[in-house]
Amino acid sequence: MAVPRREQRPSQGGRDRGAPLTAARSASRPPAGPGRPGLAPLIGAARHSAGLTAAVFLCSALSAGASLVLPAAVGRTLDLLLDHDGGAGYWLLLCTAAITAEVLLDALVALASGTANARSTAWLRVKGLTRLLAAPPEQGSRLSPGDTAARLTANATEAAAAPVTAASLAASLLAPAGAIVALLLIDLWTAAAFLVGLPLLFVLLRAFTRDSSDSIARYQSVQSGIASRLVEALGGARTIAAAGTTERELARILAPLPELDVQGRRMWRVHGRALARGGVLMPLLTTGVLAVGGARLASGAISVGELLAASRYAALAAGVGATAEFLGALVRSRSAARRTAELLDLPALAHGTASLPPDGPGTLRLRGVRVVREGRTLLSDIDLEIPGGSSAAVVGRSGAGKSLLAAVAGRLTDPDEGSVLLDGVPLAAVGREQLRREVGYAFERPALWGETIGEALACGAERVSRDRVREAARAAGADAFVRLLPRGYDTPPREAPLSGGELQRLGLARAFAHAGRLLILDDATSSLDTVTERQVERALAQDVRAGTRLIIAHRLSSAVRADLVIWLEEGRVRAMGPHAELWRFPAYREVFAVPGPVSAPGPAPERSAPSVRPLPQRAGRAADVPLERPGR
């Protein structure tokens, strides 16, 4: 009997690519960002806290108005007192009201600012986390855990402060602008003494904004790199301790500190220069106003009260130099927003509204599937059909594309070309809830979430009962050790001392509890001993809901007991058929590092295996990857 060869693809123009997948694939790609990267998080945060931001601006504007009233009222009061004229009581009352209003309004600004920043920060974090979890796993994993944490914490906090900072900046310009107008109304010469220095101030602020932008961006990037190295080290703490490389690892984590120091010093130098120059320029302008005002007082052009008011207005106008603080905060927010935007721009898998046939057996078909990552073709010309209710083992050397094929088969990611169908329906067209109910996964390193182990096993696309959880745990060989834990199924996962094999059994138990018509085991039994693995295989055949099994296999026993074996090589299907037939070829045996006899080892499959189904040879081309013949 001839060993099946890989099915060949026809020309590009003759294949039906499937419209639903095309639409979903385009929807799952990153959206075209705005012309200025980083604006989307700022705009979103501003919309989310629009009411509070408006309150900050309004209260700040009213506070600026009160501060503008006060010098005029104080000056008028002084003139009336010096002239021993009546009516000073009214102006004293106005001074008191202005001071009280300014204090109360500043308190309201602080309250509204803190609340708005907290709400915007929470919104950005939830939005970023939602996009991260909704994105295909390979997209989210491009950012290291430490970098992701930095973006969701420190960067999100700084970006969220932008709306309030912008409102405060706009309001802070009202008092200096009003003060300059008041100077013009009091005396043109005193106003001119102040205005002559404003162009130099604008030059200083522009230089500060330009220089601080680059240093802040570099500082945040280095800071994130240190966080990434630290998280990596924490994840491998046992390995570091066992290898005795603590000092070396510490040096690796802290290696970017000199660059962080350089950028930090640079950032503070820019900030310090701006403050120093502004600290010299503003007093000079205020002194100039007082000098000119004194001369105008001596000539009788203005009164003592007007000179006092002019001096106060000059001080208020000098407050324009304080905008450097707000500009620096905005620069930090903009730089942080660029980093946060990379999370918000992660592509999300779009889902359709189609339904799977209610009684479908779980037939899985892949047609012309091709997957490209970073310019490399990792899967190519994948044409498969796995009959409903059968078990298929995917084998191949490391890097052959097995886990990627598993991800495509259950739509954890979309192929760049081709389509994946379950019971005749493209997965891209299936609604999200039904897709996750009917397609289940178990992984090599499962993650448990929830307050208790029982909750971690019960949670999924739909919550299952406690009895079903325990049945699934028994099928996966997990019930016995879970009952020995301090609180059994009510033990928090973080308090359970689990070995790698026990963790895998819990992952299998969760998959069994939620098993649908397609169950994909991505190296999910690699840490199990032989006896437990046999128990799991029996449970798959007898106790778990009947359906199609796609098993990423590294062990020979998994391939032996599967109905069908899919042999991957360099991202292509080299052959597909029963293990007993493929075992005749040395190259297939080498996948398992077994050079031994030609006869297939191990017991026969528990279920009757289908007859060998040759993959038809497509006309017009020879096989790209020919199989070896026995004895070659």
TADA-V219487 format. One record per residue. RES is the residue in one small letter. SS is DSSP state (a for helix, b for strand, c for the rest). PSI is psi in whole degrees, 0 to 359 (* if undefined). NEAR is the number of other ideal C-beta (glycine too) atoms within 8 Angstrom. Layout:
res->RES ss->SS psi->PSI near->NEAR
res->RES ss->SS psi->PSI near->NEAR
//
This chain:
res->m ss->c psi->132 near->4
res->a ss->c psi->141 near->4
res->v ss->c psi->136 near->12
res->p ss->c psi->143 near->12
res->r ss->c psi->163 near->11
res->r ss->c psi->139 near->14
res->e ss->c psi->135 near->11
res->q ss->c psi->152 near->10
res->r ss->c psi->147 near->8
res->p ss->c psi->184 near->7
res->s ss->c psi->158 near->5
res->q ss->a psi->323 near->4
res->g ss->a psi->343 near->4
res->g ss->a psi->6 near->5
res->r ss->c psi->140 near->11
res->d ss->c psi->110 near->4
res->r ss->c psi->338 near->10
res->g ss->c psi->109 near->12
res->a ss->a psi->319 near->6
res->p ss->a psi->321 near->12
res->l ss->a psi->321 near->17
res->t ss->a psi->315 near->9
res->a ss->a psi->317 near->10
res->a ss->a psi->322 near->15
res->r ss->a psi->318 near->12
res->s ss->a psi->327 near->7
res->a ss->a psi->335 near->8
res->s ss->a psi->354 near->11
res->r ss->c psi->157 near->7
res->p ss->c psi->135 near->7
res->p ss->c psi->151 near->6
res->a ss->c psi->114 near->3
res->g ss->c psi->169 near->8
res->p ss->c psi->165 near->6
res->g ss->c psi->331 near->2
res->r ss->c psi->105 near->5
res->p ss->c psi->143 near->7
res->g ss->c psi->352 near->13
res->l ss->a psi->328 near->10
res->a ss->a psi->311 near->12
res->p ss->a psi->323 near->13
res->l ss->a psi->316 near->14
res->i ss->a psi->316 near->8
res->g ss->a psi->317 near->12
res->a ss->a psi->321 near->15
res->a ss->a psi->319 near->13
res->r ss->a psi->322 near->7
res->h ss->a psi->327 near->9
res->s ss->c psi->35 near->15
res->a ss->a psi->317 near->9
res->g ss->a psi->313 near->6
res->l ss->a psi->323 near->12
res->t ss->a psi->319 near->14
res->a ss->a psi->323 near->9
res->a ss->a psi->322 near->10
res->v ss->a psi->314 near->16
res->f ss->a psi->316 near->12
res->l ss->a psi->312 near->8
res->c ss->a psi->321 near->13
res->s ss->a psi->321 near->15
res->a ss->a psi->318 near->10
res->l ss->a psi->323 near->10
res->s ss->a psi->320 near->14
res->a ss->a psi->321 near->13
res->g ss->a psi->319 near->10
res->a ss->a psi->320 near->13
res->s ss->a psi->333 near->11
res->l ss->a psi->329 near->14
res->v ss->a psi->324 near->10
res->l ss->a psi->311 near->13
res->p ss->a psi->318 near->13
res->a ss->a psi->319 near->10
res->a ss->a psi->318 near->12
res->v ss->a psi->317 near->13
res->g ss->a psi->316 near->15
res->r ss->a psi->319 near->11
res->t ss->a psi->317 near->13
res->l ss->a psi->316 near->11
res->d ss->a psi->318 near->12
res->l ss->a psi->320 near->12
res->l ss->a psi->321 near->8
res->l ss->a psi->327 near->8
res->d ss->c psi->359 near->6
res->h ss->c psi->39 near->4
res->d ss->c psi->151 near->6
res->g ss->c psi->170 near->4
res->g ss->c psi->0 near->7
res->a ss->a psi->333 near->10
res->g ss->a psi->319 near->6
res->y ss->a psi->316 near->7
res->w ss->a psi->328 near->12
res->l ss->a psi->320 near->9
res->l ss->a psi->321 near->8
res->l ss->a psi->321 near->10
res->c ss->a psi->316 near->12
res->t ss->a psi->316 near->8
res->a ss->a psi->320 near->8
res->a ss->a psi->318 near->13
res->i ss->a psi->315 near->10
res->t ss->a psi->315 near->8
res->a ss->a psi->320 near->11
res->e ss->a psi->318 near->12
res->v ss->a psi->312 near->8
res->l ss->a psi->318 near->8
res->l ss->a psi->323 near->13
res->d ss->a psi->323 near->10
res->a ss->a psi->318 near->8
res->l ss->a psi->323 near->10
res->v ss->a psi->316 near->13
res->a ss->a psi->318 near->8
res->l ss->a psi->311 near->8
res->a ss->a psi->323 near->13
res->s ss->a psi->313 near->11
res->g ss->a psi->318 near->8
res->t ss->a psi->316 near->9
res->a ss->a psi->317 near->14
res->n ss->a psi->320 near->13
res->a ss->a psi->317 near->8
res->r ss->a psi->318 near->11
res->s ss->a psi->321 near->16
res->t ss->a psi->314 near->11
res->a ss->a psi->319 near->8
res->w ss->a psi->315 near->13
res->l ss->a psi->319 near->15
res->r ss->a psi->316 near->11
res->v ss->a psi->318 near->8
res->k ss->a psi->313 near->10
res->g ss->a psi->318 near->14
res->l ss->a psi->321 near->10
res->t ss->a psi->315 near->8
res->r ss->a psi->325 near->13
res->l ss->a psi->317 near->11
res->l ss->a psi->334 near->7
res->a ss->a psi->345 near->8
res->a ss->c psi->156 near->12
res->p ss->c psi->142 near->12
res->p ss->a psi->323 near->9
res->e ss->a psi->337 near->9
res->q ss->a psi->312 near->9
res->g ss->a psi->328 near->12
res->s ss->c psi->354 near->6
res->r ss->c psi->336 near->5
res->l ss->c psi->133 near->10
res->s ss->c psi->156 near->8
res->p ss->a psi->318 near->10
res->g ss->a psi->318 near->14
res->d ss->a psi->317 near->12
res->t ss->a psi->317 near->12
res->a ss->a psi->319 near->10
res->a ss->a psi->321 near->15
res->r ss->a psi->323 near->15
res->l ss->a psi->345 near->11
res->t ss->a psi->276 near->9
res->a ss->a psi->314 near->9
res->n ss->a psi->320 near->15
res->a ss->a psi->322 near->15
res->t ss->a psi->315 near->11
res->e ss->a psi->320 near->11
res->a ss->a psi->322 near->16
res->a ss->a psi->338 near->14
res->a ss->c psi->351 near->12
res->a ss->a psi->314 near->14
res->p ss->a psi->314 near->15
res->v ss->a psi->320 near->16
res->t ss->a psi->317 near->12
res->a ss->a psi->318 near->11
res->a ss->a psi->319 near->13
res->s ss->a psi->322 near->14
res->l ss->a psi->314 near->12
res->a ss->a psi->318 near->9
res->a ss->a psi->328 near->13
res->s ss->a psi->339 near->14
res->l ss->a psi->344 near->10
res->l ss->a psi->315 near->12
res->a ss->a psi->312 near->12
res->p ss->a psi->320 near->13
res->a ss->a psi->316 near->8
res->g ss->a psi->324 near->12
res->a ss->a psi->321 near->14
res->i ss->a psi->319 near->13
res->v ss->a psi->317 near->8
res->a ss->a psi->321 near->13
res->l ss->a psi->318 near->16
res->l ss->a psi->323 near->8
res->l ss->a psi->326 near->5
res->i ss->a psi->309 near->12
res->d ss->c psi->129 near->12
res->l ss->a psi->323 near->6
res->w ss->a psi->320 near->9
res->t ss->a psi->323 near->16
res->a ss->a psi->320 near->12
res->a ss->a psi->326 near->9
res->a ss->a psi->330 near->12
res->f ss->a psi->317 near->16
res->l ss->a psi->334 near->8
res->v ss->c psi->336 near->8
res->g ss->c psi->355 near->11
res->l ss->a psi->320 near->9
res->p ss->a psi->321 near->6
res->l ss->a psi->323 near->8
res->l ss->a psi->317 near->13
res->f ss->a psi->323 near->8
res->v ss->a psi->318 near->8
res->l ss->a psi->317 near->13
res->l ss->a psi->321 near->12
res->r ss->a psi->317 near->8
res->a ss->a psi->321 near->9
res->f ss->a psi->314 near->15
res->t ss->a psi->317 near->10
res->r ss->a psi->313 near->8
res->d ss->a psi->324 near->9
res->s ss->a psi->334 near->15
res->s ss->a psi->312 near->11
res->d ss->a psi->317 near->8
res->s ss->a psi->321 near->12
res->i ss->a psi->317 near->12
res->a ss->a psi->317 near->10
res->r ss->a psi->320 near->10
res->y ss->a psi->314 near->12
res->q ss->a psi->323 near->14
res->s ss->a psi->315 near->8
res->v ss->a psi->320 near->12
res->q ss->a psi->317 near->11
res->s ss->a psi->323 near->14
res->g ss->a psi->320 near->10
res->i ss->a psi->318 near->14
res->a ss->a psi->320 near->12
res->s ss->a psi->316 near->13
res->r ss->a psi->323 near->13
res->l ss->a psi->316 near->10
res->v ss->a psi->319 near->12
res->e ss->a psi->316 near->11
res->a ss->a psi->321 near->12
res->l ss->a psi->322 near->7
res->g ss->a psi->332 near->7
res->g ss->c psi->32 near->8
res->a ss->a psi->320 near->8
res->r ss->a psi->320 near->6
res->t ss->a psi->318 near->7
res->i ss->a psi->316 near->11
res->a ss->a psi->318 near->8
res->a ss->a psi->325 near->6
res->a ss->a psi->348 near->6
res->g ss->c psi->34 near->5
res->t ss->c psi->31 near->7
res->t ss->a psi->312 near->8
res->e ss->a psi->319 near->6
res->r ss->a psi->319 near->7
res->e ss->a psi->322 near->10
res->l ss->a psi->318 near->8
res->a ss->a psi->324 near->8
res->r ss->a psi->318 near->9
res->i ss->a psi->318 near->10
res->l ss->a psi->1 near->8
res->a ss->c psi->323 near->8
res->p ss->c psi->358 near->10
res->l ss->a psi->319 near->8
res->p ss->a psi->320 near->7
res->e ss->a psi->322 near->9
res->l ss->a psi->320 near->12
res->d ss->a psi->317 near->8
res->v ss->a psi->312 near->8
res->q ss->a psi->325 near->12
res->g ss->a psi->315 near->9
res->r ss->a psi->319 near->8
res->r ss->a psi->318 near->9
res->m ss->a psi->316 near->12
res->w ss->a psi->330 near->8
res->r ss->a psi->316 near->8
res->v ss->a psi->315 near->12
res->h ss->a psi->316 near->12
res->g ss->a psi->319 near->8
res->r ss->a psi->318 near->9
res->a ss->a psi->316 near->15
res->l ss->a psi->320 near->9
res->a ss->a psi->314 near->8
res->r ss->a psi->318 near->9
res->g ss->a psi->325 near->12
res->g ss->a psi->335 near->9
res->v ss->a psi->317 near->8
res->l ss->a psi->315 near->13
res->m ss->a psi->314 near->11
res->p ss->a psi->326 near->9
res->l ss->a psi->317 near->9
res->l ss->a psi->318 near->15
res->t ss->a psi->320 near->13
res->t ss->a psi->321 near->8
res->g ss->a psi->319 near->12
res->v ss->a psi->316 near->15
res->l ss->a psi->321 near->12
res->a ss->a psi->313 near->9
res->v ss->a psi->319 near->12
res->g ss->a psi->321 near->14
res->g ss->a psi->318 near->9
res->a ss->a psi->320 near->8
res->r ss->a psi->328 near->13
res->l ss->a psi->317 near->13
res->a ss->a psi->327 near->6
res->s ss->c psi->356 near->6
res->g ss->c psi->11 near->4
res->a ss->c psi->329 near->7
res->i ss->c psi->162 near->11
res->s ss->c psi->173 near->8
res->v ss->a psi->318 near->9
res->g ss->a psi->321 near->13
res->e ss->a psi->325 near->13
res->l ss->a psi->320 near->15
res->l ss->a psi->316 near->12
res->a ss->a psi->319 near->15
res->a ss->a psi->321 near->16
res->s ss->a psi->321 near->12
res->r ss->a psi->320 near->12
res->y ss->a psi->325 near->15
res->a ss->a psi->320 near->16
res->a ss->a psi->320 near->9
res->l ss->a psi->318 near->14
res->a ss->a psi->327 near->13
res->a ss->a psi->344 near->12
res->g ss->a psi->348 near->11
res->v ss->a psi->336 near->10
res->g ss->a psi->336 near->11
res->a ss->a psi->350 near->8
res->t ss->a psi->343 near->11
res->a ss->a psi->324 near->14
res->e ss->a psi->313 near->7
res->f ss->a psi->322 near->12
res->l ss->a psi->319 near->13
res->g ss->a psi->319 near->12
res->a ss->a psi->321 near->10
res->l ss->a psi->322 near->12
res->v ss->a psi->316 near->12
res->r ss->a psi->319 near->10
res->s ss->a psi->318 near->15
res->r ss->a psi->318 near->12
res->s ss->a psi->317 near->14
res->a ss->a psi->324 near->15
res->a ss->a psi->325 near->16
res->r ss->a psi->320 near->11
res->r ss->a psi->321 near->12
res->t ss->a psi->327 near->16
res->a ss->a psi->332 near->14
res->e ss->a psi->332 near->10
res->l ss->a psi->316 near->14
res->l ss->a psi->337 near->12
res->d ss->c psi->2 near->11
res->l ss->c psi->138 near->13
res->p ss->c psi->143 near->11
res->a ss->c psi->141 near->9
res->l ss->c psi->122 near->12
res->a ss->c psi->144 near->9
res->h ss->c psi->151 near->10
res->g ss->c psi->201 near->11
res->t ss->c psi->4 near->6
res->a ss->b psi->158 near->10
res->s ss->c psi->148 near->8
res->l ss->c psi->153 near->12
res->p ss->c psi->137 near->8
res->p ss->c psi->328 near->4
res->d ss->c psi->27 near->4
res->g ss->c psi->143 near->12
res->p ss->c psi->347 near->11
res->g ss->c psi->30 near->14
res->t ss->c psi->126 near->13
res->l ss->b psi->128 near->15
res->r ss->b psi->134 near->11
res->l ss->b psi->125 near->14
res->r ss->b psi->114 near->12
res->g ss->b psi->39 near->12
res->v ss->b psi->132 near->14
res->r ss->b psi->132 near->13
res->v ss->b psi->129 near->15
res->v ss->b psi->132 near->8
res->r ss->b psi->120 near->7
res->e ss->c psi->43 near->3
res->g ss->c psi->353 near->4
res->r ss->b psi->134 near->6
res->t ss->b psi->112 near->8
res->l ss->b psi->330 near->10
res->l ss->b psi->138 near->14
res->s ss->b psi->139 near->9
res->d ss->b psi->43 near->12
res->i ss->b psi->111 near->14
res->d ss->b psi->108 near->11
res->l ss->b psi->154 near->10
res->e ss->b psi->119 near->7
res->i ss->b psi->114 near->12
res->p ss->c psi->146 near->10
res->g ss->c psi->137 near->13
res->g ss->c psi->357 near->8
res->s ss->c psi->167 near->11
res->s ss->b psi->132 near->13
res->a ss->b psi->127 near->14
res->a ss->b psi->132 near->14
res->v ss->b psi->119 near->14
res->v ss->b psi->163 near->13
res->g ss->c psi->165 near->10
res->r ss->c psi->167 near->6
res->s ss->c psi->132 near->3
res->g ss->c psi->5 near->4
res->a ss->c psi->342 near->10
res->g ss->c psi->20 near->13
res->k ss->a psi->308 near->12
res->s ss->a psi->327 near->9
res->l ss->a psi->322 near->11
res->l ss->a psi->320 near->14
res->a ss->a psi->320 near->15
res->a ss->a psi->320 near->12
res->v ss->a psi->320 near->17
res->a ss->a psi->328 near->12
res->g ss->c psi->9 near->13
res->r ss->c psi->48 near->12
res->l ss->c psi->343 near->9
res->t ss->c psi->161 near->12
res->d ss->c psi->145 near->12
res->p ss->c psi->157 near->14
res->d ss->c psi->334 near->7
res->e ss->b psi->156 near->7
res->g ss->b psi->187 near->14
res->s ss->b psi->156 near->14
res->v ss->b psi->126 near->17
res->l ss->b psi->139 near->13
res->l ss->b psi->116 near->17
res->d ss->c psi->40 near->12
res->g ss->c psi->359 near->8
res->v ss->b psi->127 near->12
res->p ss->b psi->132 near->13
res->l ss->a psi->328 near->13
res->a ss->a psi->340 near->17
res->a ss->a psi->351 near->11
res->v ss->b psi->142 near->16
res->g ss->c psi->149 near->10
res->r ss->a psi->315 near->7
res->e ss->a psi->314 near->7
res->q ss->a psi->324 near->10
res->l ss->a psi->314 near->12
res->r ss->a psi->340 near->9
res->r ss->a psi->322 near->10
res->e ss->a psi->343 near->13
res->v ss->b psi->115 near->15
res->g ss->b psi->159 near->13
res->y ss->b psi->149 near->12
res->a ss->b psi->136 near->14
res->f ss->b psi->168 near->9
res->e ss->c psi->319 near->9
res->r ss->c psi->83 near->5
res->p ss->c psi->151 near->12
res->a ss->c psi->132 near->4
res->l ss->c psi->126 near->10
res->w ss->c psi->155 near->6
res->g ss->c psi->164 near->11
res->e ss->c psi->333 near->4
res->t ss->c psi->165 near->12
res->i ss->a psi->321 near->16
res->g ss->a psi->318 near->11
res->e ss->a psi->322 near->9
res->a ss->a psi->324 near->13
res->l ss->a psi->331 near->14
res->a ss->a psi->334 near->14
res->c ss->c psi->138 near->8
res->g ss->c psi->205 near->11
res->a ss->c psi->328 near->6
res->e ss->c psi->146 near->6
res->r ss->c psi->134 near->5
res->v ss->c psi->165 near->10
res->s ss->c psi->164 near->6
res->r ss->a psi->322 near->8
res->d ss->a psi->319 near->6
res->r ss->a psi->325 near->10
res->v ss->a psi->316 near->15
res->r ss->a psi->324 near->10
res->e ss->a psi->317 near->10
res->a ss->a psi->321 near->15
res->a ss->a psi->320 near->14
res->r ss->a psi->320 near->9
res->a ss->a psi->327 near->12
res->a ss->c psi->3 near->13
res->g ss->c psi->26 near->11
res->a ss->c psi->342 near->13
res->d ss->a psi->321 near->9
res->a ss->a psi->312 near->7
res->f ss->a psi->334 near->9
res->v ss->a psi->321 near->13
res->r ss->a psi->337 near->8
res->l ss->c psi->351 near->5
res->l ss->c psi->160 near->10
res->p ss->c psi->318 near->5
res->r ss->c psi->22 near->7
res->g ss->a psi->229 near->8
res->y ss->a psi->349 near->13
res->d ss->a psi->8 near->7
res->t ss->c psi->130 near->13
res->p ss->c psi->139 near->8
res->p ss->a psi->325 near->12
res->r ss->a psi->343 near->4
res->e ss->a psi->1 near->6
res->a ss->c psi->120 near->9
res->p ss->c psi->90 near->3
res->l ss->c psi->136 near->8
res->s ss->c psi->173 near->7
res->g ss->a psi->320 near->7
res->g ss->a psi->321 near->10
res->e ss->a psi->320 near->10
res->l ss->a psi->320 near->13
res->q ss->a psi->322 near->16
res->r ss->a psi->324 near->16
res->l ss->a psi->322 near->18
res->g ss->a psi->319 near->13
res->l ss->a psi->320 near->15
res->a ss->a psi->318 near->15
res->r ss->a psi->317 near->14
res->a ss->a psi->320 near->14
res->f ss->a psi->321 near->13
res->a ss->a psi->333 near->14
res->h ss->c psi->18 near->12
res->a ss->c psi->133 near->10
res->g ss->c psi->212 near->12
res->r ss->c psi->345 near->13
res->l ss->b psi->125 near->15
res->l ss->b psi->126 near->16
res->i ss->b psi->120 near->15
res->l ss->b psi->105 near->14
res->d ss->b psi->87 near->12
res->d ss->c psi->38 near->11
res->a ss->c psi->358 near->14
res->t ss->c psi->16 near->12
res->s ss->c psi->333 near->9
res->s ss->c psi->7 near->9
res->l ss->c psi->147 near->12
res->d ss->c psi->169 near->6
res->t ss->a psi->319 near->7
res->v ss->a psi->314 near->6
res->t ss->a psi->322 near->11
res->e ss->a psi->319 near->13
res->r ss->a psi->321 near->8
res->q ss->a psi->317 near->9
res->v ss->a psi->318 near->15
res->e ss->a psi->320 near->10
res->r ss->a psi->320 near->10
res->a ss->a psi->320 near->12
res->l ss->a psi->322 near->11
res->a ss->a psi->333 near->7
res->q ss->a psi->321 near->6
res->d ss->c psi->333 near->8
res->v ss->c psi->149 near->12
res->r ss->c psi->131 near->5
res->a ss->c psi->140 near->4
res->g ss->c psi->188 near->14
res->t ss->b psi->140 near->17
res->r ss->b psi->128 near->12
res->l ss->b psi->114 near->16
res->i ss->b psi->117 near->12
res->i ss->b psi->112 near->15
res->a ss->c psi->136 near->11
res->h ss->c psi->338 near->7
res->r ss->c psi->145 near->10
res->l ss->a psi->323 near->9
res->s ss->a psi->326 near->9
res->s ss->a psi->320 near->13
res->a ss->a psi->322 near->13
res->v ss->a psi->319 near->12
res->r ss->a psi->357 near->11
res->a ss->c psi->151 near->15
res->d ss->c psi->329 near->10
res->l ss->b psi->143 near->15
res->v ss->b psi->131 near->14
res->i ss->b psi->115 near->12
res->w ss->b psi->111 near->13
res->l ss->b psi->142 near->15
res->e ss->b psi->117 near->10
res->e ss->c psi->44 near->7
res->g ss->c psi->8 near->11
res->r ss->b psi->155 near->13
res->v ss->b psi->109 near->14
res->r ss->b psi->323 near->9
res->a ss->b psi->161 near->13
res->m ss->b psi->127 near->12
res->g ss->b psi->182 near->12
res->p ss->c psi->149 near->11
res->h ss->a psi->321 near->11
res->a ss->a psi->326 near->7
res->e ss->a psi->316 near->11
res->l ss->a psi->333 near->13
res->w ss->c psi->344 near->12
res->r ss->c psi->347 near->8
res->f ss->c psi->130 near->12
res->p ss->a psi->320 near->9
res->a ss->a psi->325 near->8
res->y ss->a psi->318 near->11
res->r ss->a psi->327 near->11
res->e ss->a psi->337 near->9
res->v ss->a psi->325 near->10
res->f ss->c psi->10 near->9
res->a ss->c psi->38 near->5
res->v ss->c psi->105 near->8
res->p ss->c psi->0 near->6
res->g ss->c psi->206 near->5
res->p ss->c psi->160 near->4
res->v ss->c psi->329 near->5
res->s ss->c psi->143 near->5
res->a ss->c psi->132 near->7
res->p ss->c psi->172 near->9
res->g ss->c psi->167 near->7
res->p ss->c psi->162 near->5
res->a ss->c psi->155 near->3
res->p ss->c psi->146 near->10
res->e ss->c psi->326 near->7
res->r ss->c psi->151 near->7
res->s ss->c psi->125 near->4
res->a ss->c psi->144 near->9
res->p ss->c psi->158 near->10
res->s ss->c psi->157 near->4
res->v ss->c psi->128 near->10
res->r ss->c psi->101 near->8
res->p ss->c psi->137 near->8
res->l ss->c psi->120 near->12
res->p ss->c psi->138 near->5
res->q ss->c psi->124 near->8
res->r ss->c psi->142 near->9
res->a ss->c psi->148 near->4
res->g ss->c psi->345 near->4
res->r ss->c psi->148 near->7
res->a ss->c psi->164 near->4
res->a ss->c psi->135 near->10
res->d ss->c psi->323 near->8
res->v ss->c psi->86 near->9
res->p ss->c psi->145 near->6
res->l ss->c psi->150 near->11
res->e ss->c psi->152 near->8
res->r ss->c psi->152 near->6
res->p ss->c psi->137 near->8
res->g ss->c psi->355 near->3
res->r ss->c psi->* near->5
//
